[in-house]
Amino acid sequence: VYYQALEKNTTMDFETEINEIRKLSESAYQKALPYAKKLRAQVAKFSPQLLKVYEEV
């Protein structure tokens, strides 16, 4: 994510750079969320005990 922000603009000040990294991180999180929910549902079907341990972590 940091390198993606760096490639976009090499003359960013620190604050702008941090905000750009934050936006890219949030975007990656939003893209991964459906997969995480699907995986959680599969784990719940496979083993409720395993899901309980996973949620405690």
N, C-alpha and C positions, 0 to 999 in steps of 0.2 A: 504494500500500500504506500509506504514511504517513497519508494522509487517511482511509482506511478505519479505521485504528486510532484516529485522532482523533475520528471521528464516533461510535465506540462509546462512548467515555468521555472527557469533557473534563477530568476531575479526576484522571487517572492521574499517578502520580509518574514520574520519568524512567526508572527501572529497569523498571517495569511496562510503560511505553510501548515501550521497546526490545524487551522480550520479546514483546509483542503484534505488533510489526512483524516480528520474526523468524518468528513462527508464520505470519503471513500470507504472508511471502516464501517459506517452505518449502512452504506449501500451493500457491502459484502455481507453484513449481518442479515439484512432484509432478504437477500437472495438465498441465504442458507437456511432461513427459518422454516420454510415448507419441508425441506429435507429432514430437519431436526424433528419436526412434528411427526412426520411419517415414520421415522426411525423409532421414536418414542412409542407410537402406536404398535409397531411390530414387536418391540420389546415387551410391551404390556400383554400382548397376545401370547408371546412365547413363554414369558416367565414374570408373573406379577412380583415375585420376590426380588428378582433382579432389578425391576423398575423401582421398587422401594429403595434399594441400595443406591441406585443411580440418583434418585431425587434427594437422598440425604447428602450426597456429595455436592 
